[in-house]
Amino acid sequence: MTDLSMALTELLRKYQTDKEEDVLRDGVTLLAHQLMGLEVRLESAGVVYGVVDREGS
């Protein structure tokens, strides 16, 4: 399983046992973390291979 799949599975199990949790907030938080991680990986790969143009030209 991927990290995201495992995190989603864990999140769903938590909601089955604890009905007081905020599903939307936690889901959006998980999504934001995944997107930030992807952005970092793409940025670092671009810097390593010289693909990122920081000046936009």
C-alpha positions in Angstrom: 0.0 0.0 0.0 1.1 3.5 -0.6 1.6 6.0 2.2 -1.6 7.8 1.2 -3.6 4.6 1.1 -2.4 3.7 4.5 -3.1 7.1 5.9 -6.7 7.1 4.5 -7.3 3.6 5.9 -6.1 4.7 9.3 -8.2 7.8 9.1 -11.3 5.8 8.2 -10.7 3.3 11.1 -10.4 6.2 13.5 -13.8 7.6 12.4 -15.5 4.2 12.9 -14.5 4.1 16.5 -14.6 7.9 17.4 -17.7 9.7 16.2 -16.5 13.0 17.6 -13.7 13.5 15.1 -14.0 16.1 12.4 -13.8 14.1 9.2 -13.7 17.1 6.8 -10.9 18.9 8.7 -8.7 15.8 9.0 -9.3 14.9 5.3 -8.3 18.3 4.1 -5.3 18.3 6.4 -4.2 14.9 5.0 -4.7 16.2 1.4 -2.7 19.4 2.1 0.2 17.5 3.5 0.3 15.2 0.5 0.2 18.1 -1.9 2.9 20.0 0.0 5.1 16.8 -0.1 4.5 16.5 -3.8 5.4 20.1 -4.4 8.7 19.6 -2.4 9.6 16.5 -4.4 8.9 18.2 -7.7 10.8 21.3 -6.7 13.8 19.4 -5.5 13.9 17.2 -8.6 13.8 20.3 -10.8 16.6 21.9 -8.9 18.8 18.8 -9.1 18.2 18.4 -12.8 18.3 22.1 -13.6 14.7 22.2 -14.9 13.2 24.8 -12.6 13.3 28.4 -13.9 12.8 30.6 -10.9 12.7 33.8 -12.9 10.0 32.7 -15.3 11.9 33.3 -18.5 
